[in-house]
Structure formats: structure tokens, C-alpha cells
Amino acid sequence: MQSHHVFRLPVELLDTLTPRNLWNQSASENDTQQAPLPTPNPTPVASASKSCNICNAVNFLDVEEQRSHYRSDWHRYNVKTRLAGGDAVDEAAFGRLVDGLENSISGSESSSDEDDDDSDSDAVAALVSRTKHRRSSSPLDQVRAPAQTAVTWFHYPPSTQLGIYRALFPTGTTDYLAQLKEMRSLSAERTWTLFMVAGGHFAGAIVRFNQPEESEETTQGHKKKPKRPKPEMEVVKHKTFHRYTTRRKQGGSQGLNDNAKGNAKSAGAQLRRYGEQALRDDIRNLIADWQEDIDDCERIWIRASGTNRKIFMDYDGCAIAKGDQRLRTFPFPTRRPTQAELTRCLNELTKVKVSHLTEDALRAQDEAYIASLPKPRPVPAAAPKPQPEREKAPKLSKEEEALRDKWDRLLDMVRKGRVEPLKSFWEKQGESMGGIDVRIPEWAGERWDTLLQLASHCDQEEMVQWLLDSRADPTVSVSPHEGDSQEQSKSDRRTAYDLAHNRSVRDVFRRAAGDHPDWWDWFGAARIPSALSREMEDDREEKKKVRKKGLKERLKEREVKSKERASSAPSPEPSIPSPPPVQSLSGPQKLGGSSGAAEGVMGLTPEMRAKIERERRARAAEARLKNLTK
């Protein structure tokens, strides 16, 4: 069979086509117990086109019978069942369903009152919901509905199938055969717009499909010279360009990389960002120039990724609306956007697919496909767990917010050891905060109880000194915490002195105990081992100096002893080097030295070798002059 253009199918061929549906065929086979598929009767050509694709391809004798069928409850029930993902039933099965319903559904073919229509629609809805509930109650018996393919197929007797892409038809079309005939009978010229963008490459075109011209009659017995036939389609406008937007051998646009990893600061990244902006502006300017032609187009085909799709729509003054019914995507893989690729895709869309399979082969193919569909697994209905209600954070008043802000500032200054800012802050806010021994509130999230404990834990020596001079209580014990281990919780109580990590901070506590012994119970409740006075510190420093001095003296003694040992040891007699053998100069001498000189110049450049050779010759000449003067 020769290839056909989708808009130039012969009328005789269209009249013999019947829609082919996998599920309709499987349902009819089950009802007829594997009976062979009926072939369309070639004699009544018009009756083959009067059928209902929803109700298992039921054929009608005339248009009135077809219209009455569309108004029947059987057809309405099948339409709603198909939309819900179920299978259509034949008229006998529908009658059994009606008998099982308490409120019988009356035929709606002769009903014209609004009340009758409402009752019928309610009854159909009740029957659909009942069937849906019955189908959902046994998930093991149902078969997952196959995904809708991109091509719809028509049967042409005796064993030929024609395929056309569904995207060519209007959105929501179910009667593809009627739409195909309508497209063939349309006398006006149709135009399409095609856009492709990927990897910085863009290709766009506006294409016009010409209608076939009828052959002109002869006039006065003379035939007119036949005109040159119009091509099936012609390109009205086209444009391609390219911008640098993706890194070579890596892929991905610069915008996506910036969103994922942050803005790169390389020169190439800046060039790619500029290329993306220039590409977006060029495409939008081109669409604005073609806007009049785009408004008259029947279909708008766009191949673009999620980010590139925003170039064509959803911006101020866009020529293509986001929800435009004319928008389509290419239902097959495409390559790099070029003018040749647009032509290939256009031919692929408009060319009718042809296959030659017998009825037995089609039946075997359908059965194998149905058997390959997996059955859905039953989902156990788990009881929903009651979710605990989250406690809403209480709303704070302005006074509470101000107090929390003060505490945040105070704790931050203590942690960082900022003594001077803390002094000025405490002069103004000390009394309102509760004094130097105030407990840190729980909402602050701090592990320690007092400011002195926090400063000691952070090893802030000057801050601890200022707090102790301000009469901060060192005897306050650390309260147990949830994160403490059992051994730590069972041990003795800890105070601010125990939280210090280094010796300098602990010396601050001991020095304060020595200076002010009557302020606190330093050696009992504060757990300080002993006081530290100025005399004790001076003695400790003196001991350090003596120890260092002793170490230096011992090192000097070791050096002196090592020198004495070296001087007392017998020194070896100096070896007198033997003079080199004197070569006799009597007789012929070879310029350039002995043979060993050649080994000394190995690996040198030719310039260095020439320089060394000149020096050797000069020395040889000097030696000869000395011999002559003797």
C-alpha cells in the first residue's frame, strides 16, 4: 500500500476504515467465545462509519438510530465508566445491572421533561458508583488499564492497519474517525507553527498545508495545459540560530547549575549566562514578529524542556497563552534543533503509518499484551494513626520579647568574654535582670545555671574575675541534666570551679579565695582545694626560674664535657696527597687533553663543549710558551 498524507487520504479509503481498539476487541472475543473478528461489509459503505466506539463498536443503520443510542442510559453509563477507568459493557450486561438496581432506570430516548432527565442522571450516577465500589472491593481481579499510546489505529479490510498520531486531533476527541473525515473535507488551508530549542540551538518554522486541486474540465474540445501541482506543504517562514549556553562535553544549562551550586564566577559562566539571556530575547522577538501568523495557526508544536518552555509563554505580552488548546508536544524523540530536523518531524507527524497484520496475528498480539499487564497488588487498609497535636508556641508580649532579647545579648557577651560591654550593660540592666546570681531561664536553652558557671565553662578568665569581684556566688551547684551519664549523675556535686578546663581560670578562683576568705565557703561548698596568695605565686615563679636556671647550667656542663672529650682524643695524622704524575712534554701532544676529558663533557650542550674546548687549547698554548722560555 502506498504512503498517504494524513490530510490527503482518499474518500474511498476513509469510508472503509473502522476504529481499532484493543479493549473492545478483547471484550467482544470474550462475549463470542473466541469467535473470529467480523470484517466490515464492503457493500453498505455508509453503515460502517455509523458506530459507537465507546459501546464496543456497535453499528447503526442510520443516523437517527445512532442519535438515539447516544441519548440512551446504556451509552451514558459506558461513557462514565470509561472515564472512571473501567470497561464498557454490552446491552445484555447493562440490562442485568439495571435489574439489580432497586430504582430501575427508564429509557431516556423519549423523555423530554427536566424532572425525568434529573432522575435518570441520578440513577446512572448511582449505578456507576455501585459498579465502582464493587470493582474497588476486589483489587486482585481487576487489570491495570494500559497507557494510551501516541498513535491511534484504524482497520482497513482485509488485513491492513493505518496509524495516525493522536496529537493531530483536537483535545478531548474520542471519535477519531469523524475528526479524520472532517480534516479531509476542510477546504481552507491550514498552517502549523513548530518550535524547537535545546542546548542553545533554536529552530522555528511556519508551515502551510495545501489542499489538492481538482482537475479542470476541457473547454471547446481542447485540453488546457496542466498546471504544476502544488506541494503538499510549504514552509512560509523559518529561522534557526545558536547561542553558547551549555558547557562543552558536560551538558546542562548555566542557569540550572547556578540554581544547584550557586553562581559561578568564571569567564565561561558569564558568557553562558549572557548566551541564555540573548537566546531568550531572540526567541521572544521572533515570536513577536510572527504573531499574526501564529494567531492563524491550527497547531503550535513546541519541543522544549521545563526551563526552556518558559521562553515561549508566561511572560508579559506573550503571544502564546499558557493554556492554549493548540499547543502540542512532539510525540516521538527528536534530535538537535535544525531546519532539517523540523522537516523530518513534520513528515513524521503527517505521514500515515501502515502495517499489514492478519486478524489472527492481531488477536494473538492483543492477548499477549493483555497477559503481560501486571495485576495491581492489594493495598492493606491500615488504620490511620492519630497524629499528636503540636503545641503552638505561646504568643509573647512586647515586654517578654524585650526581656528575651536582653538575655540573648547577656549570654552572648559572657560566652565571648566581652567584659567592657558587659560592665556598661550591667550598670543599666543589672537590677532589672535579677542580680549577679540570677538563674538562667530554661527557654534560653543553656546547660548551666548561673553566669559564673557559664563563664567558667567557656574559660573566660577576665569574665570570671569580674563576676567574682561582683560577689557572684561560687557555691551554687550544677543541676543534673538529661544528657549526663549515670556515673556523672551519681558523683559528687559540681560547682563553677569544677567546670574550668585550664589552670589559669582555676587560679582566679583560688586567688579570690585568698583575697576574700570571708565572702563564701570557698573550701567547702565552693569545692576550691586551697587559696592562692601573692607570696605563693611569687614563690612559684621563683621556683620556676631556679628550675630553668638549673637546666641551663646542666646543659652547659654537658657541652663542656663533650668538648674536653673531643680534645683529649688523639688526632689522626694529616694525609699528604701525592702529587699527580707529570707527563713528559717531549714529543707530540694532542690538543684538548687526555681521553678522560671527553667523559667530562658528556651531557653538555654544543655551546658549552665548544667553550671548554677553547679553554683547554688556551692552557695547552700557555704550557708550550713556558717550555720555550726555559
Number of C-alpha atoms within 10 A of each C-alpha: 7 5 10 15 14 19 22 15 16 13 11 9 9 18 18 21 21 24 20 18 17 16 16 18 18 16 15 18 15 10 11 10 8 11 10 12 14 7 13 18 11 12 9 12 15 13 18 20 20 19 21 18 18 20 23 21 18 14 16 18 14 12 12 10 12 16 12 13 20 16 15 16 20 23 21 19 20 22 17 17 21 14 9 12 11 19 18 22 21 16 13 9 12 16 13 10 15 18 12 10 13 8 13 14 19 15 13 17 13 10 13 9 8 9 10 14 13 11 14 21 17 13 21 21 16 14 21 19 15 14 15 15 11 11 14 12 12 10 15 12 11 13 14 14 14 11 6 8 10 14 15 18 25 21 21 20 16 12 15 16 21 20 18 22 21 19 19 19 16 14 12 6 11 14 14 20 20 14 15 17 16 12 18 17 13 11 11 10 11 18 21 21 26 23 23 27 24 19 19 20 17 23 23 24 21 20 20 19 17 18 19 13 9 6 8 11 10 10 8 6 7 8 10 10 8 8 9 6 8 12 11 13 15 13 14 13 13 15 14 16 15 18 19 20 27 23 14 8 6 7 10 14 21 24 17 12 14 13 9 9 8 10 14 12 8 8 8 15 20 15 15 20 18 16 19 22 12 16 22 18 13 17 21 19 12 13 19 15 12 16 15 11 15 20 13 12 18 16 22 20 19 18 21 19 11 8 10 18 15 13 18 19 16 14 13 6 10 15 19 19 14 14 9 10 12 18 17 16 14 19 16 10 7 13 11 16 22 19 16 11 15 21 15 13 18 17 13 16 20 16 17 20 19 17 13 15 15 14 17 12 12 16 19 12 14 17 14 11 12 17 11 9 12 10 14 12 8 10 7 6 6 6 6 6 6 6 6 6 6 6 6 6 6 6 8 10 9 9 9 11 11 12 13 16 11 15 15 12 12 19 18 13 18 21 17 13 19 15 18 11 12 20 13 11 15 16 9 10 15 15 10 9 16 10 13 18 18 13 13 17 13 10 7 11 8 12 15 22 19 22 24 28 25 23 27 26 20 19 22 21 19 15 26 28 20 15 18 19 11 12 12 22 22 23 19 18 21 17 12 15 11 7 8 10 10 9 8 12 14 10 8 9 15 18 22 28 25 17 20 22 13 12 9 13 24 20 20 19 27 22 20 19 24 16 14 14 14 9 12 17 15 24 15 10 15 21 18 21 13 14 19 17 16 11 9 12 13 11 12 12 12 12 12 12 12 12 11 11 12 12 11 11 11 11 11 12 11 10 11 12 10 11 11 10 9 11 9 8 8 7 8 6 6 6 6 6 6 6 6 6 6 6 6 8 10 7 6 7 11 10 13 17 14 10 9 8 13 11 9 11 15 9 9 10 9 9 9 12 15 13 10 15 16 13 12 16 15 13 14 16 12 11 12 11 11 9 10 7 6 5
